[in-house]
């Protein structure tokens, strides 16, 4: 998927505002996330391990929230 991000700079709005718009568009398209993902190669086994650890962390966090909400 090839997407070109283009921001027209208007004199009335200024460069700073256009730069903020550009950064926001990059964030929405996931450019920075994709760049960080491709910075280094991770073996599939490492990716799976990290994914499982993140899921376990989410489960623990949600379980803690549920327990904290109960009244004794």
PDB file of N, H, CA, C and O in Angstrom:
ATOM      1  N   UNK A   1       0.840  -1.173   0.000  1.00  0.00           N
ATOM      2  CA  UNK A   1       0.000   0.000   0.000  1.00  0.00           C
ATOM      3  C   UNK A   1       0.884   1.234   0.000  1.00  0.00           C
ATOM      4  O   UNK A   1       1.654   1.450   0.936  1.00  0.00           O
ATOM      5  N   UNK A   2       0.781   2.016  -1.006  1.00  0.00           N
ATOM      6  H   UNK A   2       0.155   1.841  -1.766  1.00  0.00           H
ATOM      7  CA  UNK A   2       1.576   3.231  -1.119  1.00  0.00           C
ATOM      8  C   UNK A   2       0.655   4.437  -0.978  1.00  0.00           C
ATOM      9  O   UNK A   2      -0.247   4.650  -1.789  1.00  0.00           O
ATOM     10  N   UNK A   3       0.898   5.211   0.055  1.00  0.00           N
ATOM     11  H   UNK A   3       1.631   5.039   0.713  1.00  0.00           H
ATOM     12  CA  UNK A   3       0.093   6.397   0.306  1.00  0.00           C
ATOM     13  C   UNK A   3       1.015   7.588   0.425  1.00  0.00           C
ATOM     14  O   UNK A   3       2.016   7.539   1.140  1.00  0.00           O
ATOM     15  N   UNK A   4       0.686   8.640  -0.264  1.00  0.00           N
ATOM     16  H   UNK A   4      -0.126   8.680  -0.845  1.00  0.00           H
ATOM     17  CA  UNK A   4       1.462   9.855  -0.192  1.00  0.00           C
ATOM     18  C   UNK A   4       0.724  10.847   0.688  1.00  0.00           C
ATOM     19  O   UNK A   4      -0.458  11.124   0.482  1.00  0.00           O
ATOM     20  N   UNK A   5       1.431  11.372   1.664  1.00  0.00           N
ATOM     21  H   UNK A   5       2.390  11.147   1.831  1.00  0.00           H
ATOM     22  CA  UNK A   5       0.850  12.375   2.547  1.00  0.00           C
ATOM     23  C   UNK A   5       1.265  13.736   2.014  1.00  0.00           C
ATOM     24  O   UNK A   5       2.451  14.038   1.873  1.00  0.00           O
ATOM     25  N   UNK A   6       0.271  14.538   1.726  1.00  0.00           N
ATOM     26  H   UNK A   6      -0.691  14.293   1.840  1.00  0.00           H
ATOM     27  CA  UNK A   6       0.548  15.850   1.149  1.00  0.00           C
ATOM     28  C   UNK A   6      -0.197  16.911   1.951  1.00  0.00           C
ATOM     29  O   UNK A   6      -1.399  16.795   2.190  1.00  0.00           O
ATOM     30  N   UNK A   7       0.531  17.948   2.364  1.00  0.00           N
ATOM     31  H   UNK A   7       1.508  18.043   2.170  1.00  0.00           H
ATOM     32  CA  UNK A   7      -0.060  19.056   3.102  1.00  0.00           C
ATOM     33  C   UNK A   7       0.311  20.339   2.386  1.00  0.00           C
ATOM     34  O   UNK A   7       1.490  20.635   2.191  1.00  0.00           O
ATOM     35  N   UNK A   8      -0.694  21.091   1.999  1.00  0.00           N
ATOM     36  H   UNK A   8      -1.651  20.850   2.158  1.00  0.00           H
ATOM     37  CA  UNK A   8      -0.459  22.382   1.360  1.00  0.00           C
ATOM     38  C   UNK A   8      -0.211  23.430   2.440  1.00  0.00           C
ATOM     39  O   UNK A   8      -0.963  23.522   3.411  1.00  0.00           O
ATOM     40  N   UNK A   9       0.841  24.214   2.266  1.00  0.00           N
ATOM     41  H   UNK A   9       1.451  24.140   1.478  1.00  0.00           H
ATOM     42  CA  UNK A   9       1.162  25.264   3.228  1.00  0.00           C
ATOM     43  C   UNK A   9       0.524  26.562   2.750  1.00  0.00           C
ATOM     44  O   UNK A   9       0.835  27.081   1.678  1.00  0.00           O
ATOM     45  N   UNK A  10      -0.375  27.064   3.580  1.00  0.00           N
ATOM     46  H   UNK A  10      -0.627  26.643   4.451  1.00  0.00           H
ATOM     47  CA  UNK A  10      -1.044  28.318   3.262  1.00  0.00           C
ATOM     48  C   UNK A  10      -0.393  29.430   4.065  1.00  0.00           C
ATOM     49  O   UNK A  10      -0.054  29.243   5.233  1.00  0.00           O
ATOM     50  N   UNK A  11      -0.216  30.592   3.438  1.00  0.00           N
ATOM     51  H   UNK A  11      -0.491  30.745   2.489  1.00  0.00           H
ATOM     52  CA  UNK A  11       0.424  31.714   4.121  1.00  0.00           C
ATOM     53  C   UNK A  11      -0.409  32.195   5.303  1.00  0.00           C
ATOM     54  O   UNK A  11       0.143  32.635   6.311  1.00  0.00           O
ATOM     55  N   UNK A  12      -1.713  32.117   5.190  1.00  0.00           N
ATOM     56  H   UNK A  12      -2.162  31.759   4.371  1.00  0.00           H
ATOM     57  CA  UNK A  12      -2.584  32.597   6.264  1.00  0.00           C
ATOM     58  C   UNK A  12      -2.460  31.730   7.521  1.00  0.00           C
ATOM     59  O   UNK A  12      -2.541  32.239   8.639  1.00  0.00           O
ATOM     60  N   UNK A  13      -2.265  30.440   7.337  1.00  0.00           N
ATOM     61  H   UNK A  13      -2.199  30.027   6.428  1.00  0.00           H
ATOM     62  CA  UNK A  13      -2.203  29.536   8.488  1.00  0.00           C
ATOM     63  C   UNK A  13      -0.807  29.405   9.066  1.00  0.00           C
ATOM     64  O   UNK A  13      -0.671  29.190  10.270  1.00  0.00           O
ATOM     65  N   UNK A  14       0.219  29.523   8.270  1.00  0.00           N
ATOM     66  H   UNK A  14       0.108  29.697   7.292  1.00  0.00           H
ATOM     67  CA  UNK A  14       1.579  29.438   8.771  1.00  0.00           C
ATOM     68  C   UNK A  14       2.165  28.046   8.677  1.00  0.00           C
ATOM     69  O   UNK A  14       1.454  27.054   8.520  1.00  0.00           O
ATOM     70  N   UNK A  15       3.469  28.003   8.778  1.00  0.00           N
ATOM     71  H   UNK A  15       4.046  28.810   8.906  1.00  0.00           H
ATOM     72  CA  UNK A  15       4.197  26.747   8.643  1.00  0.00           C
ATOM     73  C   UNK A  15       3.991  25.852   9.857  1.00  0.00           C
ATOM     74  O   UNK A  15       3.853  24.638   9.708  1.00  0.00           O
ATOM     75  N   UNK A  16       3.968  26.432  11.061  1.00  0.00           N
ATOM     76  H   UNK A  16       4.081  27.419  11.182  1.00  0.00           H
ATOM     77  CA  UNK A  16       3.836  25.629  12.276  1.00  0.00           C
ATOM     78  C   UNK A  16       2.523  24.844  12.284  1.00  0.00           C
ATOM     79  O   UNK A  16       2.495  23.670  12.652  1.00  0.00           O
ATOM     80  N   UNK A  17       1.456  25.496  11.881  1.00  0.00           N
ATOM     81  H   UNK A  17       1.479  26.450  11.583  1.00  0.00           H
ATOM     82  CA  UNK A  17       0.158  24.827  11.862  1.00  0.00           C
ATOM     83  C   UNK A  17       0.139  23.716  10.814  1.00  0.00           C
ATOM     84  O   UNK A  17      -0.433  22.651  11.047  1.00  0.00           O
ATOM     85  N   UNK A  18       0.750  23.956   9.684  1.00  0.00           N
ATOM     86  H   UNK A  18       1.215  24.821   9.495  1.00  0.00           H
ATOM     87  CA  UNK A  18       0.824  22.930   8.644  1.00  0.00           C
ATOM     88  C   UNK A  18       1.688  21.756   9.092  1.00  0.00           C
ATOM     89  O   UNK A  18       1.396  20.605   8.769  1.00  0.00           O
ATOM     90  N   UNK A  19       2.761  22.054   9.841  1.00  0.00           N
ATOM     91  H   UNK A  19       2.999  22.989  10.103  1.00  0.00           H
ATOM     92  CA  UNK A  19       3.626  20.992  10.354  1.00  0.00           C
ATOM     93  C   UNK A  19       2.872  20.127  11.357  1.00  0.00           C
ATOM     94  O   UNK A  19       3.009  18.903  11.346  1.00  0.00           O
ATOM     95  N   UNK A  20       2.078  20.751  12.222  1.00  0.00           N
ATOM     96  H   UNK A  20       1.966  21.745  12.230  1.00  0.00           H
ATOM     97  CA  UNK A  20       1.264  19.984  13.170  1.00  0.00           C
ATOM     98  C   UNK A  20       0.269  19.095  12.431  1.00  0.00           C
ATOM     99  O   UNK A  20       0.033  17.953  12.825  1.00  0.00           O
ATOM    100  N   UNK A  21      -0.310  19.625  11.362  1.00  0.00           N
ATOM    101  H   UNK A  21      -0.118  20.553  11.042  1.00  0.00           H
ATOM    102  CA  UNK A  21      -1.254  18.851  10.562  1.00  0.00           C
ATOM    103  C   UNK A  21      -0.556  17.652   9.927  1.00  0.00           C
ATOM    104  O   UNK A  21      -1.104  16.551   9.898  1.00  0.00           O
ATOM    105  N   UNK A  22       0.659  17.872   9.418  1.00  0.00           N
ATOM    106  H   UNK A  22       1.105  18.766   9.441  1.00  0.00           H
ATOM    107  CA  UNK A  22       1.439  16.788   8.820  1.00  0.00           C
ATOM    108  C   UNK A  22       1.736  15.696   9.844  1.00  0.00           C
ATOM    109  O   UNK A  22       1.587  14.510   9.551  1.00  0.00           O
ATOM    110  N   UNK A  23       2.153  16.093  11.038  1.00  0.00           N
ATOM    111  H   UNK A  23       2.274  17.057  11.276  1.00  0.00           H
ATOM    112  CA  UNK A  23       2.456  15.115  12.086  1.00  0.00           C
ATOM    113  C   UNK A  23       1.210  14.324  12.470  1.00  0.00           C
ATOM    114  O   UNK A  23       1.279  13.117  12.701  1.00  0.00           O
ATOM    115  N   UNK A  24       0.074  15.010  12.536  1.00  0.00           N
ATOM    116  H   UNK A  24       0.018  15.990  12.348  1.00  0.00           H
ATOM    117  CA  UNK A  24      -1.178  14.345  12.882  1.00  0.00           C
ATOM    118  C   UNK A  24      -1.562  13.341  11.798  1.00  0.00           C
ATOM    119  O   UNK A  24      -2.024  12.241  12.102  1.00  0.00           O
ATOM    120  N   UNK A  25      -1.371  13.717  10.545  1.00  0.00           N
ATOM    121  H   UNK A  25      -0.996  14.610  10.299  1.00  0.00           H
ATOM    122  CA  UNK A  25      -1.689  12.801   9.442  1.00  0.00           C
ATOM    123  C   UNK A  25      -0.773  11.583   9.463  1.00  0.00           C
ATOM    124  O   UNK A  25      -1.223  10.463   9.220  1.00  0.00           O
ATOM    125  N   UNK A  26       0.506  11.793   9.750  1.00  0.00           N
ATOM    126  H   UNK A  26       0.872  12.702   9.947  1.00  0.00           H
ATOM    127  CA  UNK A  26       1.444  10.665   9.851  1.00  0.00           C
ATOM    128  C   UNK A  26       1.016   9.716  10.963  1.00  0.00           C
ATOM    129  O   UNK A  26       1.091   8.497  10.811  1.00  0.00           O
ATOM    130  N   UNK A  27       0.572  10.273  12.069  1.00  0.00           N
ATOM    131  H   UNK A  27       0.511  11.264  12.193  1.00  0.00           H
ATOM    132  CA  UNK A  27       0.116   9.453  13.186  1.00  0.00           C
ATOM    133  C   UNK A  27      -1.119   8.645  12.785  1.00  0.00           C
ATOM    134  O   UNK A  27      -1.223   7.464  13.117  1.00  0.00           O
ATOM    135  N   UNK A  28      -2.050   9.274  12.075  1.00  0.00           N
ATOM    136  H   UNK A  28      -1.966  10.234  11.805  1.00  0.00           H
ATOM    137  CA  UNK A  28      -3.273   8.587  11.665  1.00  0.00           C
ATOM    138  C   UNK A  28      -2.996   7.471  10.660  1.00  0.00           C
ATOM    139  O   UNK A  28      -3.640   6.423  10.707  1.00  0.00           O
ATOM    140  N   UNK A  29      -2.058   7.685   9.766  1.00  0.00           N
ATOM    141  H   UNK A  29      -1.535   8.537   9.728  1.00  0.00           H
ATOM    142  CA  UNK A  29      -1.723   6.664   8.776  1.00  0.00           C
ATOM    143  C   UNK A  29      -0.807   5.580   9.340  1.00  0.00           C
ATOM    144  O   UNK A  29      -0.618   4.550   8.692  1.00  0.00           O
ATOM    145  N   UNK A  30      -0.234   5.780  10.530  1.00  0.00           N
ATOM    146  H   UNK A  30      -0.387   6.616  11.056  1.00  0.00           H
ATOM    147  CA  UNK A  30       0.618   4.782  11.163  1.00  0.00           C
ATOM    148  C   UNK A  30       2.031   4.754  10.617  1.00  0.00           C
ATOM    149  O   UNK A  30       2.685   3.712  10.662  1.00  0.00           O
ATOM    150  N   UNK A  31       2.515   5.872  10.102  1.00  0.00           N
ATOM    151  H   UNK A  31       1.983   6.718  10.065  1.00  0.00           H
ATOM    152  CA  UNK A  31       3.848   5.924   9.513  1.00  0.00           C
ATOM    153  C   UNK A  31       4.922   5.689  10.573  1.00  0.00           C
ATOM    154  O   UNK A  31       5.853   4.914  10.356  1.00  0.00           O
ATOM    155  N   UNK A  32       4.792   6.358  11.717  1.00  0.00           N
ATOM    156  H   UNK A  32       4.036   6.988  11.894  1.00  0.00           H
ATOM    157  CA  UNK A  32       5.798   6.239  12.769  1.00  0.00           C
ATOM    158  C   UNK A  32       5.802   4.822  13.346  1.00  0.00           C
ATOM    159  O   UNK A  32       6.864   4.251  13.595  1.00  0.00           O
ATOM    160  N   UNK A  33       4.619   4.264  13.556  1.00  0.00           N
ATOM    161  H   UNK A  33       3.757   4.728  13.354  1.00  0.00           H
ATOM    162  CA  UNK A  33       4.511   2.906  14.098  1.00  0.00           C
ATOM    163  C   UNK A  33       5.175   1.901  13.166  1.00  0.00           C
ATOM    164  O   UNK A  33       5.897   1.008  13.610  1.00  0.00           O
ATOM    165  N   UNK A  34       4.923   2.057  11.872  1.00  0.00           N
ATOM    166  H   UNK A  34       4.337   2.782  11.512  1.00  0.00           H
ATOM    167  CA  UNK A  34       5.512   1.148  10.882  1.00  0.00           C
ATOM    168  C   UNK A  34       7.028   1.309  10.831  1.00  0.00           C
ATOM    169  O   UNK A  34       7.755   0.325  10.692  1.00  0.00           O
ATOM    170  N   UNK A  35       7.502   2.545  10.944  1.00  0.00           N
ATOM    171  H   UNK A  35       6.911   3.344  11.057  1.00  0.00           H
ATOM    172  CA  UNK A  35       8.947   2.809  10.934  1.00  0.00           C
ATOM    173  C   UNK A  35       9.623   2.120  12.114  1.00  0.00           C
ATOM    174  O   UNK A  35      10.655   1.468  11.953  1.00  0.00           O
ATOM    175  N   UNK A  36       9.041   2.266  13.288  1.00  0.00           N
ATOM    176  H   UNK A  36       8.202   2.796  13.418  1.00  0.00           H
ATOM    177  CA  UNK A  36       9.636   1.643  14.482  1.00  0.00           C
ATOM    178  C   UNK A  36       9.595   0.128  14.385  1.00  0.00           C
ATOM    179  O   UNK A  36      10.512  -0.552  14.844  1.00  0.00           O
ATOM    180  N   UNK A  37       8.527  -0.405  13.787  1.00  0.00           N
ATOM    181  H   UNK A  37       7.781   0.147  13.414  1.00  0.00           H
ATOM    182  CA  UNK A  37       8.401  -1.848  13.640  1.00  0.00           C
ATOM    183  C   UNK A  37       9.489  -2.404  12.726  1.00  0.00           C
ATOM    184  O   UNK A  37       9.991  -3.506  12.947  1.00  0.00           O
ATOM    185  N   UNK A  38       9.850  -1.638  11.699  1.00  0.00           N
ATOM    186  H   UNK A  38       9.442  -0.743  11.518  1.00  0.00           H
ATOM    187  CA  UNK A  38      10.827  -2.111  10.714  1.00  0.00           C
ATOM    188  C   UNK A  38      12.268  -1.771  11.066  1.00  0.00           C
ATOM    189  O   UNK A  38      13.175  -2.120  10.311  1.00  0.00           O
ATOM    190  N   UNK A  39      12.502  -1.110  12.172  1.00  0.00           N
ATOM    191  H   UNK A  39      11.765  -0.826  12.785  1.00  0.00           H
ATOM    192  CA  UNK A  39      13.871  -0.734  12.532  1.00  0.00           C
ATOM    193  C   UNK A  39      14.754  -1.956  12.768  1.00  0.00           C
ATOM    194  O   UNK A  39      15.929  -1.961  12.401  1.00  0.00           O
ATOM    195  N   UNK A  40      14.189  -2.980  13.375  1.00  0.00           N
ATOM    196  H   UNK A  40      13.234  -2.977  13.673  1.00  0.00           H
ATOM    197  CA  UNK A  40      14.983  -4.188  13.603  1.00  0.00           C
ATOM    198  C   UNK A  40      14.139  -5.416  13.307  1.00  0.00           C
ATOM    199  O   UNK A  40      12.914  -5.395  13.432  1.00  0.00           O
ATOM    200  N   UNK A  41      14.809  -6.476  12.917  1.00  0.00           N
ATOM    201  H   UNK A  41      15.804  -6.494  12.815  1.00  0.00           H
ATOM    202  CA  UNK A  41      14.117  -7.717  12.601  1.00  0.00           C
ATOM    203  C   UNK A  41      13.913  -8.523  13.873  1.00  0.00           C
ATOM    204  O   UNK A  41      14.831  -8.661  14.681  1.00  0.00           O
ATOM    205  N   UNK A  42      12.715  -9.053  14.050  1.00  0.00           N
ATOM    206  H   UNK A  42      11.969  -8.941  13.394  1.00  0.00           H
ATOM    207  CA  UNK A  42      12.429  -9.943  15.171  1.00  0.00           C
ATOM    208  C   UNK A  42      11.983 -11.282  14.613  1.00  0.00           C
ATOM    209  O   UNK A  42      11.162 -11.354  13.698  1.00  0.00           O
ATOM    210  N   UNK A  43      12.539 -12.333  15.179  1.00  0.00           N
ATOM    211  H   UNK A  43      13.206 -12.274  15.922  1.00  0.00           H
ATOM    212  CA  UNK A  43      12.150 -13.663  14.754  1.00  0.00           C
ATOM    213  C   UNK A  43      10.688 -13.893  15.096  1.00  0.00           C
ATOM    214  O   UNK A  43      10.179 -13.325  16.062  1.00  0.00           O
ATOM    215  N   UNK A  44      10.011 -14.719  14.315  1.00  0.00           N
ATOM    216  H   UNK A  44      10.424 -15.181  13.530  1.00  0.00           H
ATOM    217  CA  UNK A  44       8.603 -15.001  14.587  1.00  0.00           C
ATOM    218  C   UNK A  44       8.367 -15.546  15.999  1.00  0.00           C
ATOM    219  O   UNK A  44       7.342 -15.248  16.612  1.00  0.00           O
ATOM    220  N   UNK A  45       9.305 -16.340  16.516  1.00  0.00           N
ATOM    221  H   UNK A  45      10.137 -16.583  16.018  1.00  0.00           H
ATOM    222  CA  UNK A  45       9.137 -16.885  17.864  1.00  0.00           C
ATOM    223  C   UNK A  45       9.180 -15.770  18.912  1.00  0.00           C
ATOM    224  O   UNK A  45       8.461 -15.827  19.910  1.00  0.00           O
ATOM    225  N   UNK A  46      10.015 -14.764  18.689  1.00  0.00           N
ATOM    226  H   UNK A  46      10.599 -14.717  17.878  1.00  0.00           H
ATOM    227  CA  UNK A  46      10.111 -13.642  19.622  1.00  0.00           C
ATOM    228  C   UNK A  46       8.842 -12.800  19.553  1.00  0.00           C
ATOM    229  O   UNK A  46       8.336 -12.346  20.579  1.00  0.00           O
ATOM    230  N   UNK A  47       8.328 -12.593  18.340  1.00  0.00           N
ATOM    231  H   UNK A  47       8.739 -12.962  17.506  1.00  0.00           H
ATOM    232  CA  UNK A  47       7.080 -11.839  18.187  1.00  0.00           C
ATOM    233  C   UNK A  47       5.936 -12.533  18.925  1.00  0.00           C
ATOM    234  O   UNK A  47       5.150 -11.883  19.614  1.00  0.00           O
ATOM    235  N   UNK A  48       5.848 -13.855  18.779  1.00  0.00           N
ATOM    236  H   UNK A  48       6.487 -14.383  18.220  1.00  0.00           H
ATOM    237  CA  UNK A  48       4.792 -14.619  19.436  1.00  0.00           C
ATOM    238  C   UNK A  48       4.921 -14.532  20.946  1.00  0.00           C
ATOM    239  O   UNK A  48       3.926 -14.374  21.654  1.00  0.00           O
ATOM    240  N   UNK A  49       6.139 -14.635  21.432  1.00  0.00           N
ATOM    241  H   UNK A  49       6.947 -14.764  20.857  1.00  0.00           H
ATOM    242  CA  UNK A  49       6.375 -14.554  22.880  1.00  0.00           C
ATOM    243  C   UNK A  49       5.964 -13.193  23.414  1.00  0.00           C
ATOM    244  O   UNK A  49       5.306 -13.111  24.450  1.00  0.00           O
ATOM    245  N   UNK A  50       6.343 -12.121  22.721  1.00  0.00           N
ATOM    246  H   UNK A  50       6.879 -12.188  21.879  1.00  0.00           H
ATOM    247  CA  UNK A  50       5.972 -10.772  23.153  1.00  0.00           C
ATOM    248  C   UNK A  50       4.462 -10.576  23.116  1.00  0.00           C
ATOM    249  O   UNK A  50       3.892  -9.938  24.002  1.00  0.00           O
ATOM    250  N   UNK A  51       3.817 -11.123  22.092  1.00  0.00           N
ATOM    251  H   UNK A  51       4.280 -11.641  21.373  1.00  0.00           H
ATOM    252  CA  UNK A  51       2.366 -11.009  21.963  1.00  0.00           C
ATOM    253  C   UNK A  51       1.671 -11.721  23.123  1.00  0.00           C
ATOM    254  O   UNK A  51       0.713 -11.196  23.690  1.00  0.00           O
ATOM    255  N   UNK A  52       2.156 -12.924  23.476  1.00  0.00           N
ATOM    256  H   UNK A  52       2.934 -13.350  23.015  1.00  0.00           H
ATOM    257  CA  UNK A  52       1.571 -13.681  24.583  1.00  0.00           C
ATOM    258  C   UNK A  52       1.780 -12.971  25.915  1.00  0.00           C
ATOM    259  O   UNK A  52       0.886 -12.964  26.761  1.00  0.00           O
ATOM    260  N   UNK A  53       2.953 -12.375  26.108  1.00  0.00           N
ATOM    261  H   UNK A  53       3.679 -12.380  25.421  1.00  0.00           H
ATOM    262  CA  UNK A  53       3.232 -11.647  27.344  1.00  0.00           C
ATOM    263  C   UNK A  53       2.340 -10.419  27.469  1.00  0.00           C
ATOM    264  O   UNK A  53       1.861 -10.106  28.559  1.00  0.00           O
ATOM    265  N   UNK A  54       2.116  -9.725  26.362  1.00  0.00           N
ATOM    266  H   UNK A  54       2.505  -9.980  25.476  1.00  0.00           H
ATOM    267  CA  UNK A  54       1.244  -8.553  26.383  1.00  0.00           C
ATOM    268  C   UNK A  54      -0.196  -8.956  26.714  1.00  0.00           C
ATOM    269  O   UNK A  54      -0.885  -8.260  27.460  1.00  0.00           O
ATOM    270  N   UNK A  55      -0.644 -10.081  26.155  1.00  0.00           N
ATOM    271  H   UNK A  55      -0.085 -10.647  25.549  1.00  0.00           H
ATOM    272  CA  UNK A  55      -1.993 -10.562  26.431  1.00  0.00           C
ATOM    273  C   UNK A  55      -2.137 -10.941  27.906  1.00  0.00           C
ATOM    274  O   UNK A  55      -3.157 -10.641  28.527  1.00  0.00           O
ATOM    275  N   UNK A  56      -1.118 -11.601  28.469  1.00  0.00           N
ATOM    276  H   UNK A  56      -0.289 -11.844  27.965  1.00  0.00           H
ATOM    277  CA  UNK A  56      -1.155 -11.976  29.878  1.00  0.00           C
ATOM    278  C   UNK A  56      -1.197 -10.726  30.763  1.00  0.00           C
ATOM    279  O   UNK A  56      -1.892 -10.695  31.778  1.00  0.00           O
ATOM    280  N   UNK A  57      -0.460  -9.720  30.370  1.00  0.00           N
ATOM    281  H   UNK A  57       0.105  -9.745  29.545  1.00  0.00           H
ATOM    282  CA  UNK A  57      -0.444  -8.467  31.142  1.00  0.00           C
ATOM    283  C   UNK A  57      -1.819  -7.796  31.102  1.00  0.00           C
ATOM    284  O   UNK A  57      -2.293  -7.285  32.117  1.00  0.00           O
ATOM    285  N   UNK A  58      -2.457  -7.799  29.927  1.00  0.00           N
ATOM    286  H   UNK A  58      -2.071  -8.214  29.103  1.00  0.00           H
ATOM    287  CA  UNK A  58      -3.797  -7.218  29.811  1.00  0.00           C
ATOM    288  C   UNK A  58      -4.803  -7.993  30.669  1.00  0.00           C
ATOM    289  O   UNK A  58      -5.647  -7.401  31.341  1.00  0.00           O
ATOM    290  N   UNK A  59      -4.697  -9.332  30.636  1.00  0.00           N
ATOM    291  H   UNK A  59      -4.011  -9.813  30.090  1.00  0.00           H
ATOM    292  CA  UNK A  59      -5.610 -10.159  31.444  1.00  0.00           C
ATOM    293  C   UNK A  59      -5.433  -9.866  32.928  1.00  0.00           C
ATOM    294  O   UNK A  59      -6.418  -9.716  33.651  1.00  0.00           O
ATOM    295  N   UNK A  60      -4.199  -9.783  33.383  1.00  0.00           N
ATOM    296  H   UNK A  60      -3.399  -9.905  32.796  1.00  0.00           H
ATOM    297  CA  UNK A  60      -3.915  -9.507  34.789  1.00  0.00           C
ATOM    298  C   UNK A  60      -4.460  -8.145  35.192  1.00  0.00           C
ATOM    299  O   UNK A  60      -5.033  -7.987  36.270  1.00  0.00           O
ATOM    300  N   UNK A  61      -4.279  -7.182  34.332  1.00  0.00           N
ATOM    301  H   UNK A  61      -3.814  -7.311  33.456  1.00  0.00           H
ATOM    302  CA  UNK A  61      -4.748  -5.826  34.622  1.00  0.00           C
ATOM    303  C   UNK A  61      -6.271  -5.779  34.712  1.00  0.00           C
ATOM    304  O   UNK A  61      -6.816  -5.160  35.626  1.00  0.00           O
ATOM    305  N   UNK A  62      -6.959  -6.425  33.777  1.00  0.00           N
ATOM    306  H   UNK A  62      -6.516  -6.927  33.034  1.00  0.00           H
ATOM    307  CA  UNK A  62      -8.424  -6.415  33.805  1.00  0.00           C
ATOM    308  C   UNK A  62      -8.950  -7.202  35.003  1.00  0.00           C
ATOM    309  O   UNK A  62      -9.958  -6.818  35.595  1.00  0.00           O
ATOM    310  N   UNK A  63      -8.282  -8.296  35.369  1.00  0.00           N
ATOM    311  H   UNK A  63      -7.463  -8.608  34.888  1.00  0.00           H
ATOM    312  CA  UNK A  63      -8.683  -9.084  36.528  1.00  0.00           C
ATOM    313  C   UNK A  63      -8.531  -8.260  37.800  1.00  0.00           C
ATOM    314  O   UNK A  63      -9.379  -8.321  38.690  1.00  0.00           O
ATOM    315  N   UNK A  64      -7.457  -7.494  37.885  1.00  0.00           N
ATOM    316  H   UNK A  64      -6.768  -7.444  37.162  1.00  0.00           H
ATOM    317  CA  UNK A  64      -7.219  -6.635  39.038  1.00  0.00           C
ATOM    318  C   UNK A  64      -8.318  -5.577  39.154  1.00  0.00           C
ATOM    319  O   UNK A  64      -8.793  -5.285  40.252  1.00  0.00           O
ATOM    320  N   UNK A  65      -8.718  -5.009  38.016  1.00  0.00           N
ATOM    321  H   UNK A  65      -8.333  -5.246  37.125  1.00  0.00           H
ATOM    322  CA  UNK A  65      -9.775  -3.993  38.032  1.00  0.00           C
ATOM    323  C   UNK A  65     -11.096  -4.587  38.497  1.00  0.00           C
ATOM    324  O   UNK A  65     -11.839  -3.942  39.237  1.00  0.00           O
ATOM    325  N   UNK A  66     -11.399  -5.823  38.067  1.00  0.00           N
ATOM    326  H   UNK A  66     -10.795  -6.347  37.466  1.00  0.00           H
ATOM    327  CA  UNK A  66     -12.641  -6.480  38.456  1.00  0.00           C
ATOM    328  C   UNK A  66     -12.635  -6.762  39.959  1.00  0.00           C
ATOM    329  O   UNK A  66     -13.626  -6.518  40.646  1.00  0.00           O
ATOM    330  N   UNK A  67     -11.528  -7.271  40.455  1.00  0.00           N
ATOM    331  H   UNK A  67     -10.723  -7.469  39.896  1.00  0.00           H
ATOM    332  CA  UNK A  67     -11.426  -7.583  41.894  1.00  0.00           C
ATOM    333  C   UNK A  67     -11.493  -6.329  42.745  1.00  0.00           C
ATOM    334  O   UNK A  67     -12.071  -6.345  43.832  1.00  0.00           O
ATOM    335  N   UNK A  68     -10.911  -5.251  42.264  1.00  0.00           N
ATOM    336  H   UNK A  68     -10.442  -5.238  41.381  1.00  0.00           H
ATOM    337  CA  UNK A  68     -10.896  -4.005  43.019  1.00  0.00           C
ATOM    338  C   UNK A  68     -12.300  -3.418  43.136  1.00  0.00           C
ATOM    339  O   UNK A  68     -12.605  -2.729  44.109  1.00  0.00           O
ATOM    340  N   UNK A  69     -13.147  -3.685  42.162  1.00  0.00           N
ATOM    341  H   UNK A  69     -12.899  -4.246  41.372  1.00  0.00           H
ATOM    342  CA  UNK A  69     -14.501  -3.163  42.141  1.00  0.00           C
ATOM    343  C   UNK A  69     -15.459  -3.884  43.068  1.00  0.00           C
ATOM    344  O   UNK A  69     -16.518  -3.352  43.401  1.00  0.00           O
ATOM    345  N   UNK A  70     -15.101  -5.097  43.493  1.00  0.00           N
ATOM    346  H   UNK A  70     -14.241  -5.530  43.222  1.00  0.00           H
ATOM    347  CA  UNK A  70     -15.993  -5.871  44.367  1.00  0.00           C
ATOM    348  C   UNK A  70     -15.998  -5.314  45.776  1.00  0.00           C
ATOM    349  O   UNK A  70     -14.992  -4.798  46.263  1.00  0.00           O
ATOM    350  N   UNK A  71     -17.139  -5.426  46.416  1.00  0.00           N
ATOM    351  H   UNK A  71     -17.956  -5.845  46.020  1.00  0.00           H
ATOM    352  CA  UNK A  71     -17.243  -5.038  47.822  1.00  0.00           C
ATOM    353  C   UNK A  71     -17.275  -6.297  48.664  1.00  0.00           C
ATOM    354  O   UNK A  71     -17.906  -7.289  48.299  1.00  0.00           O
ATOM    355  N   UNK A  72     -16.599  -6.248  49.775  1.00  0.00           N
ATOM    356  H   UNK A  72     -16.087  -5.443  50.072  1.00  0.00           H
ATOM    357  CA  UNK A  72     -16.504  -7.434  50.643  1.00  0.00           C
ATOM    358  C   UNK A  72     -17.542  -7.389  51.717  1.00  0.00           C
ATOM    359  O   UNK A  72     -17.616  -8.300  52.542  1.00  0.00           O
TER     360      UNK A  72
END
